[in-house]
Amino acid sequence: MRRHQLGEFPAAGAVLYYHWQTNGTKPWHKEQVAGRGTTYSAPSVIDNSVGTIIAAEGPHHSLRFYWQYFGHVGWHAEVVAGSNTTYSAPSIGSAAATRAHVGSSQIAVEGPDNALYFYWQNDGTQPWTRELAAPAQSTFSAPSLIDNIGGWIIAAQSGDHSLFFDWEYYSHGGWNPEGVAGAGTTFSAPSVTTGNNSSQIAADGANGSLDYYWQTNGHVPWYAEVVAGPHTTDSAPSLTDSTISKSSVIVAEGADHSLHYYWQGFGLIPWHAEVAAGTASTYGGPSVIENSGGSIVSAQGPSGSLRFYWQYYGHRQWNAEHVAGARTTNA
Protein backbone atom coordinates (compact mmCIF):
# COMPACT_ATOMS: atom_id res chain seq x y z
CA MET A 1 0.00 0.00 0.00
CA ARG A 2 1.30 3.45 -0.89
CA ARG A 3 0.04 6.48 0.96
CA HIS A 4 0.47 10.21 1.30
CA GLN A 5 1.52 11.49 4.72
CA LEU A 6 1.60 14.85 6.45
CA GLY A 7 2.68 15.98 9.90
CA GLU A 8 1.28 19.11 11.50
CA PHE A 9 0.86 20.84 14.85
CA PRO A 10 -1.89 23.39 15.65
CA ALA A 11 0.32 25.83 17.59
CA ALA A 12 3.59 25.99 19.48
CA GLY A 13 3.51 23.70 22.48
CA ALA A 14 0.41 21.96 21.18
CA VAL A 15 -0.51 18.53 19.80
CA LEU A 16 1.40 16.74 17.02
CA TYR A 17 -0.84 15.12 14.39
CA TYR A 18 -0.14 12.76 11.51
CA HIS A 19 -2.43 12.57 8.46
CA TRP A 20 -2.30 9.83 5.83
CA GLN A 21 -4.22 8.83 2.74
CA THR A 22 -3.92 5.75 0.55
CA ASN A 23 -3.03 6.72 -3.03
CA GLY A 24 -6.11 7.05 -5.21
CA THR A 25 -8.60 7.22 -2.34
CA LYS A 26 -10.37 10.22 -0.89
CA PRO A 27 -10.53 10.25 2.93
CA TRP A 28 -7.63 11.51 5.01
CA HIS A 29 -6.95 9.66 8.26
CA LYS A 30 -5.80 11.58 11.33
CA GLU A 31 -3.70 10.22 14.20
CA GLN A 32 -2.41 11.95 17.30
CA VAL A 33 1.32 11.40 17.61
CA ALA A 34 2.05 13.41 20.77
CA GLY A 35 -0.13 15.28 23.23
CA ARG A 36 -0.53 18.92 24.15
CA GLY A 37 2.61 20.77 25.14
CA THR A 38 5.00 18.48 23.23
CA THR A 39 5.70 20.26 19.94
CA TYR A 40 7.39 23.61 19.34
CA SER A 41 8.33 23.51 15.65
CA ALA A 42 7.16 22.34 12.29
CA PRO A 43 7.74 18.57 12.18
CA SER A 44 9.79 16.62 9.66
CA VAL A 45 8.47 13.25 8.45
CA ILE A 46 9.80 10.45 6.25
CA ASP A 47 9.28 6.74 5.67
CA ASN A 48 12.03 4.19 6.20
CA SER A 49 11.98 0.50 5.26
CA VAL A 50 9.66 -0.55 8.10
CA GLY A 51 7.58 2.46 9.10
CA THR A 52 7.19 6.22 9.47
CA ILE A 53 9.50 8.46 11.51
CA ILE A 54 8.97 12.07 12.67
CA ALA A 55 11.21 14.62 14.39
CA ALA A 56 10.20 17.90 16.04
CA GLU A 57 11.48 20.40 18.57
CA GLY A 58 10.09 19.55 21.98
CA PRO A 59 9.62 21.42 25.29
CA HIS A 60 12.53 23.47 26.64
CA HIS A 61 14.31 23.33 23.27
CA SER A 62 14.65 19.56 23.36
CA LEU A 63 14.60 17.23 20.32
CA ARG A 64 11.91 14.54 20.02
CA PHE A 65 11.63 11.51 17.72
CA TYR A 66 8.51 9.46 17.00
CA TRP A 67 8.08 6.21 15.06
CA GLN A 68 5.38 3.80 14.01
CA TYR A 69 5.56 0.51 12.09
CA PHE A 70 3.59 0.25 8.85
CA GLY A 71 0.14 -1.23 9.49
CA HIS A 72 0.31 -0.69 13.25
CA VAL A 73 -1.49 1.70 15.58
CA GLY A 74 0.30 3.71 18.23
CA TRP A 75 3.31 5.99 18.11
CA HIS A 76 6.55 5.45 20.02
CA ALA A 77 8.36 8.47 21.45
CA GLU A 78 12.07 9.03 22.17
CA VAL A 79 14.02 11.99 23.49
CA VAL A 80 16.95 12.47 21.13
CA ALA A 81 18.49 15.43 22.96
CA GLY A 82 17.52 17.15 26.20
CA SER A 83 16.80 20.73 27.18
CA ASN A 84 18.55 23.64 25.45
CA THR A 85 19.86 21.59 22.53
CA THR A 86 17.49 22.49 19.71
CA TYR A 87 16.75 25.92 18.24
CA SER A 88 15.12 25.19 14.88
CA ALA A 89 12.76 22.86 13.15
CA PRO A 90 14.67 19.62 12.53
CA SER A 91 15.23 17.81 9.25
CA ILE A 92 14.97 14.02 9.31
CA GLY A 93 16.51 11.42 7.02
CA SER A 94 16.77 7.67 6.67
CA ALA A 95 19.47 5.44 5.20
CA ALA A 96 18.44 1.96 4.06
CA ALA A 97 20.41 -1.07 5.14
CA THR A 98 22.94 -2.44 2.65
CA ARG A 99 25.75 -4.98 2.78
CA ALA A 100 28.08 -2.11 3.69
CA HIS A 101 26.12 -0.60 6.59
CA VAL A 102 23.04 -1.07 8.73
CA GLY A 103 19.95 1.07 8.30
CA SER A 104 19.74 4.24 10.35
CA SER A 105 17.74 7.37 11.14
CA GLN A 106 19.34 10.81 11.11
CA ILE A 107 18.32 14.29 12.27
CA ALA A 108 19.97 17.66 11.61
CA VAL A 109 19.15 20.70 13.71
CA GLU A 110 20.44 24.13 14.68
CA GLY A 111 21.83 23.86 18.18
CA PRO A 112 23.13 26.22 20.88
CA ASP A 113 25.27 29.14 19.76
CA ASN A 114 24.12 28.66 16.16
CA ALA A 115 26.07 25.43 15.74
CA LEU A 116 24.91 22.62 13.44
CA TYR A 117 24.32 19.24 15.04
CA PHE A 118 23.73 15.84 13.46
CA TYR A 119 22.15 12.95 15.37
CA TRP A 120 21.98 9.35 14.19
CA GLN A 121 20.71 6.03 15.45
CA ASN A 122 21.05 2.58 13.92
CA ASP A 123 17.64 1.03 13.28
CA GLY A 124 16.44 -1.12 16.13
CA THR A 125 18.88 0.31 18.69
CA GLN A 126 18.30 2.80 21.46
CA PRO A 127 21.10 5.35 21.89
CA TRP A 128 21.37 8.40 19.67
CA THR A 129 24.84 9.58 18.71
CA ARG A 130 25.56 13.32 18.35
CA GLU A 131 28.08 14.90 16.00
CA LEU A 132 29.05 18.54 15.59
CA ALA A 133 28.61 19.13 11.86
CA ALA A 134 29.51 22.84 11.85
CA PRO A 135 30.80 25.05 14.68
CA ALA A 136 29.25 27.89 16.67
CA GLN A 137 28.03 30.91 14.69
CA SER A 138 27.76 28.85 11.49
CA THR A 139 24.03 28.14 11.25
CA PHE A 140 21.19 30.67 11.19
CA SER A 141 18.29 28.66 9.77
CA ALA A 142 16.65 25.31 10.03
CA PRO A 143 18.93 22.90 8.15
CA SER A 144 17.92 20.56 5.34
CA LEU A 145 19.22 16.98 5.37
CA ILE A 146 19.15 14.12 2.87
CA ASP A 147 20.87 10.80 2.37
CA ASN A 148 23.18 10.69 -0.67
CA ILE A 149 24.90 7.82 -2.47
CA GLY A 150 27.66 7.34 0.10
CA GLY A 151 26.71 9.50 3.06
CA TRP A 152 24.70 12.47 4.27
CA ILE A 153 24.45 16.05 3.04
CA ILE A 154 23.12 19.13 4.85
CA ALA A 155 22.45 22.69 3.69
CA ALA A 156 21.83 25.73 5.89
CA GLN A 157 21.88 29.53 5.86
CA SER A 158 24.79 31.20 7.64
CA GLY A 159 24.89 34.44 9.62
CA ASP A 160 25.76 36.79 6.78
CA HIS A 161 22.95 35.41 4.63
CA SER A 162 25.36 33.12 2.83
CA LEU A 163 24.61 29.48 1.98
CA PHE A 164 26.74 26.51 3.00
CA PHE A 165 26.75 22.78 2.34
CA ASP A 166 28.12 20.07 4.61
CA TRP A 167 28.74 16.39 3.88
CA GLU A 168 29.98 13.25 5.58
CA TYR A 169 30.53 9.65 4.46
CA TYR A 170 28.61 6.80 6.09
CA SER A 171 31.85 5.87 7.85
CA HIS A 172 31.45 8.99 10.06
CA GLY A 173 34.92 10.22 9.16
CA GLY A 174 34.12 13.88 9.78
CA TRP A 175 32.10 16.68 8.23
CA ASN A 176 33.28 18.66 5.22
CA PRO A 177 31.76 22.17 4.83
CA GLU A 178 31.64 24.03 1.52
CA GLY A 179 30.51 27.52 0.65
CA VAL A 180 27.74 27.50 -1.95
CA ALA A 181 26.80 31.19 -2.24
CA GLY A 182 28.28 34.29 -0.62
CA ALA A 183 27.01 36.98 1.72
CA GLY A 184 23.66 38.55 0.95
CA THR A 185 22.39 35.69 -1.24
CA THR A 186 20.19 33.60 1.04
CA PHE A 187 17.15 34.68 3.07
CA SER A 188 15.42 31.45 4.09
CA ALA A 189 16.06 27.96 5.27
CA PRO A 190 17.26 26.08 2.18
CA SER A 191 16.01 22.76 0.80
CA VAL A 192 18.48 20.12 -0.40
CA THR A 193 18.03 17.04 -2.57
CA THR A 194 20.03 14.67 -4.76
CA GLY A 195 19.41 13.30 -8.23
CA ASN A 196 20.92 13.06 -11.68
CA ASN A 197 24.34 12.44 -10.04
CA SER A 198 24.25 15.82 -8.33
CA SER A 199 23.49 17.68 -5.12
CA GLN A 200 20.88 20.44 -5.48
CA ILE A 201 19.77 23.30 -3.22
CA ALA A 202 16.93 25.82 -3.43
CA ALA A 203 16.59 28.96 -1.28
CA ASP A 204 14.81 32.30 -1.12
CA GLY A 205 17.31 34.79 -2.52
CA ALA A 206 17.80 38.53 -2.40
CA ASN A 207 14.69 40.67 -2.96
CA GLY A 208 12.36 37.68 -2.77
CA SER A 209 13.83 35.79 -5.71
CA LEU A 210 14.04 32.00 -5.90
CA ASP A 211 17.55 30.62 -6.41
CA TYR A 212 18.79 27.13 -7.30
CA TYR A 213 22.29 25.69 -6.93
CA TRP A 214 23.72 22.41 -8.16
CA GLN A 215 26.99 20.52 -8.11
CA THR A 216 27.95 17.24 -9.78
CA ASN A 217 28.74 14.65 -7.11
CA GLY A 218 32.42 14.67 -6.23
CA HIS A 219 33.14 17.88 -8.13
CA VAL A 220 33.60 21.59 -7.52
CA PRO A 221 32.27 24.30 -8.12
CA TRP A 222 28.62 25.06 -7.44
CA TYR A 223 26.49 26.45 -10.28
CA ALA A 224 23.76 29.03 -9.64
CA GLU A 225 20.48 29.59 -11.48
CA VAL A 226 17.64 32.05 -10.92
CA VAL A 227 14.37 30.11 -10.93
CA ALA A 228 12.11 33.14 -10.38
CA GLY A 229 12.96 36.84 -10.18
CA PRO A 230 12.51 39.49 -7.47
CA HIS A 231 9.29 39.63 -5.43
CA THR A 232 8.13 36.15 -6.45
CA THR A 233 8.91 34.15 -3.31
CA ASP A 234 7.62 34.66 0.23
CA SER A 235 8.60 31.42 1.95
CA ALA A 236 11.34 28.88 2.30
CA PRO A 237 11.09 26.66 -0.79
CA SER A 238 10.82 22.90 -0.92
CA LEU A 239 12.89 21.01 -3.50
CA THR A 240 12.80 17.43 -4.75
CA ASP A 241 13.56 15.49 -7.90
CA SER A 242 11.96 12.67 -9.86
CA THR A 243 13.64 9.80 -11.68
CA ILE A 244 10.32 9.13 -13.41
CA SER A 245 9.81 12.59 -14.93
CA LYS A 246 13.59 13.19 -14.96
CA SER A 247 13.16 16.66 -13.51
CA SER A 248 13.88 18.84 -10.48
CA VAL A 249 10.84 20.37 -8.79
CA ILE A 250 10.48 23.36 -6.42
CA VAL A 251 7.43 24.81 -4.66
CA ALA A 252 7.20 28.09 -2.75
CA GLU A 253 4.62 30.56 -1.50
CA GLY A 254 4.18 33.49 -3.87
CA ALA A 255 3.95 37.17 -3.01
CA ASP A 256 0.13 37.16 -2.99
CA HIS A 257 -0.13 34.02 -0.82
CA SER A 258 -0.41 31.89 -3.93
CA LEU A 259 1.34 28.54 -4.39
CA HIS A 260 3.94 28.37 -7.15
CA TYR A 261 5.41 25.22 -8.69
CA TYR A 262 8.56 25.16 -10.81
CA TRP A 263 10.15 22.33 -12.75
CA GLN A 264 13.18 21.78 -14.95
CA GLY A 265 14.24 18.68 -16.88
CA PHE A 266 17.58 17.21 -15.85
CA GLY A 267 20.37 19.01 -17.68
CA LEU A 268 18.00 21.44 -19.36
CA ILE A 269 17.20 25.15 -19.23
CA PRO A 270 14.87 27.01 -18.53
CA TRP A 271 12.67 26.58 -15.48
CA HIS A 272 8.93 26.22 -16.10
CA ALA A 273 6.47 27.96 -13.75
CA GLU A 274 2.94 26.89 -12.81
CA VAL A 275 0.41 28.22 -10.32
CA ALA A 276 -0.72 25.28 -8.20
CA ALA A 277 -3.14 27.39 -6.12
CA GLY A 278 -4.23 31.01 -6.53
CA THR A 279 -4.22 34.17 -4.44
CA ALA A 280 -4.88 33.83 -0.67
CA SER A 281 -4.50 30.06 -0.71
CA THR A 282 -1.13 29.55 1.02
CA TYR A 283 0.10 30.82 4.40
CA GLY A 284 3.06 28.63 5.28
CA GLY A 285 6.12 27.06 3.76
CA PRO A 286 4.91 24.30 1.46
CA SER A 287 6.41 20.83 1.08
CA VAL A 288 6.73 18.83 -2.16
CA ILE A 289 7.55 15.24 -3.02
CA GLU A 290 7.19 13.07 -6.10
CA ASN A 291 5.47 9.69 -6.08
CA SER A 292 4.96 7.08 -8.80
CA GLY A 293 2.20 9.05 -10.53
CA GLY A 294 3.01 12.72 -10.15
CA SER A 295 3.78 15.63 -7.85
CA ILE A 296 2.17 16.13 -4.44
CA VAL A 297 2.31 19.30 -2.33
CA SER A 298 1.08 20.25 1.12
CA ALA A 299 0.84 23.74 2.62
CA GLN A 300 -0.88 25.70 5.35
CA GLY A 301 -4.05 27.24 3.98
CA PRO A 302 -6.33 30.08 5.09
CA SER A 303 -7.35 30.27 8.75
CA GLY A 304 -4.73 27.75 9.79
CA SER A 305 -6.09 24.90 7.67
CA LEU A 306 -4.04 22.18 5.97
CA ARG A 307 -4.23 21.81 2.16
CA PHE A 308 -3.01 19.13 -0.25
CA TYR A 309 -2.45 19.46 -4.00
CA TRP A 310 -1.57 16.86 -6.62
CA GLN A 311 -0.91 16.68 -10.35
CA TYR A 312 -0.32 13.69 -12.64
CA TYR A 313 2.88 13.58 -14.69
CA GLY A 314 2.31 15.11 -18.10
CA HIS A 315 -0.84 16.98 -17.05
CA ARG A 316 -1.40 20.67 -16.36
CA GLN A 317 -4.33 20.53 -13.95
CA TRP A 318 -3.74 20.76 -10.19
CA ASN A 319 -6.21 19.03 -7.86
CA ALA A 320 -6.86 20.45 -4.38
CA GLU A 321 -8.01 18.70 -1.22
CA HIS A 322 -8.72 19.89 2.33
CA VAL A 323 -6.83 17.72 4.81
CA ALA A 324 -7.69 19.51 8.06
CA GLY A 325 -9.91 22.48 8.84
CA ALA A 326 -9.43 25.91 10.38
CA ARG A 327 -7.12 26.38 13.36
CA THR A 328 -5.50 22.95 13.00
CA THR A 329 -2.15 23.85 11.43
CA ASN A 330 0.74 26.18 12.23
CA ALA A 331 3.41 25.62 9.56
NORMOUR-V911845 format. One record per backbone hydrogen bond with DSSP energy under -0.5 kcal/mol. NH is the residue of the N-H (numbers start at 1). CO is the residue of the C=O. E is the energy in kcal/mol with one decimal. If there is no record, write none. Layout:
((NH:CO:E) (NH:CO:E))
This chain:
((4:21:-3.3) (6:19:-2.6) (8:17:-2.3) (10:15:-0.7) (13:39:-3.4) (14:11:-1.9) (14:39:-1.0) (16:34:-2.4) (17:8:-3.3) (17:15:-0.5) (18:31:-2.8) (19:6:-3.2) (20:29:-2.2) (21:4:-2.0) (23:2:-2.4) (25:22:-2.1) (29:20:-3.1) (31:18:-2.7) (33:16:-3.0) (33:31:-0.6) (34:16:-1.5) (37:13:-1.5) (38:14:-1.0) (38:35:-1.1) (39:14:-1.2) (40:57:-2.9) (44:55:-2.3) (46:53:-2.1) (48:51:-2.7) (52:68:-2.5) (53:46:-2.9) (54:66:-2.6) (55:44:-2.3) (56:64:-1.8) (58:62:-2.7) (61:58:-0.9) (62:58:-0.6) (62:59:-0.9) (63:81:-2.6) (64:56:-2.7) (65:78:-2.5) (66:54:-2.7) (67:76:-2.0) (68:52:-1.9) (70:50:-2.3) (72:69:-1.8) (76:67:-2.7) (78:65:-2.5) (80:63:-2.2) (80:78:-0.7) (81:63:-1.4) (84:60:-2.9) (85:61:-2.4) (85:82:-0.7) (86:61:-2.3) (87:110:-3.1) (91:108:-2.1) (93:106:-2.7) (95:104:-2.5) (98:101:-3.0) (104:95:-2.1) (105:121:-2.5) (106:93:-2.3) (107:119:-2.5) (108:91:-2.5) (109:117:-2.1) (111:115:-3.2) (114:111:-1.1) (115:112:-1.3) (116:134:-2.4) (117:109:-2.6) (117:115:-0.5) (118:131:-2.6) (119:107:-3.1) (120:129:-2.1) (121:105:-2.1) (123:103:-2.6) (125:122:-1.9) (129:120:-2.9) (131:118:-2.6) (133:116:-2.3) (133:131:-0.9) (134:116:-1.6) (137:113:-2.8) (138:114:-1.6) (138:135:-1.0) (139:114:-2.8) (140:157:-3.3) (144:155:-2.3) (146:153:-2.0) (148:151:-3.5) (152:168:-2.6) (153:146:-2.4) (154:166:-2.8) (155:144:-2.2) (156:164:-1.9) (158:162:-2.6) (161:158:-1.6) (163:181:-2.6) (164:156:-2.4) (165:178:-2.8) (166:154:-2.9) (167:176:-1.0) (168:152:-2.1) (170:150:-2.4) (172:169:-2.2) (176:167:-2.3) (178:165:-3.0) (180:163:-2.9) (181:163:-1.6) (184:160:-2.1) (185:161:-1.7) (185:182:-1.1) (186:161:-2.7) (187:204:-3.3) (191:202:-2.2) (193:200:-2.4) (195:198:-1.9) (198:195:-0.7) (199:215:-2.5) (200:193:-2.8) (201:213:-2.7) (202:191:-2.3) (203:211:-2.1) (205:209:-2.6) (208:205:-1.2) (209:206:-0.9) (210:228:-2.7) (211:203:-2.8) (212:225:-2.7) (213:201:-2.9) (214:223:-2.1) (215:199:-2.1) (217:197:-2.2) (219:216:-2.3) (223:214:-2.8) (225:212:-2.8) (227:210:-2.5) (227:225:-0.7) (228:210:-1.5) (231:207:-2.9) (232:208:-2.0) (232:229:-0.8) (233:208:-2.2) (234:253:-3.2) (238:251:-2.2) (240:249:-2.4) (242:247:-2.5) (246:242:-0.7) (247:242:-1.3) (248:264:-2.7) (249:240:-3.0) (250:262:-2.6) (251:238:-2.2) (252:260:-1.9) (254:258:-2.9) (257:254:-1.7) (259:277:-2.9) (260:252:-2.8) (260:258:-0.5) (261:274:-2.9) (262:250:-3.1) (263:272:-2.1) (264:248:-2.0) (266:246:-2.5) (268:265:-2.4) (272:263:-2.9) (274:261:-2.7) (276:259:-2.1) (276:274:-0.7) (277:259:-1.4) (280:256:-2.1) (281:257:-2.0) (281:278:-1.0) (282:257:-2.7) (283:300:-3.1) (287:298:-2.5) (289:296:-2.1) (291:294:-2.6) (295:311:-2.1) (296:289:-2.5) (297:309:-2.9) (298:287:-2.3) (299:307:-1.9) (301:305:-2.4) (304:301:-1.0) (305:302:-1.1) (306:324:-2.6) (307:299:-2.8) (308:321:-2.4) (309:297:-3.1) (310:319:-2.0) (311:295:-2.1) (313:293:-2.4) (315:312:-1.8) (319:310:-2.6) (321:308:-2.7) (323:306:-2.6) (323:321:-0.6) (324:306:-1.4) (327:303:-3.0) (328:304:-2.1) (328:325:-0.9) (329:304:-2.5) (330:9:-1.7))
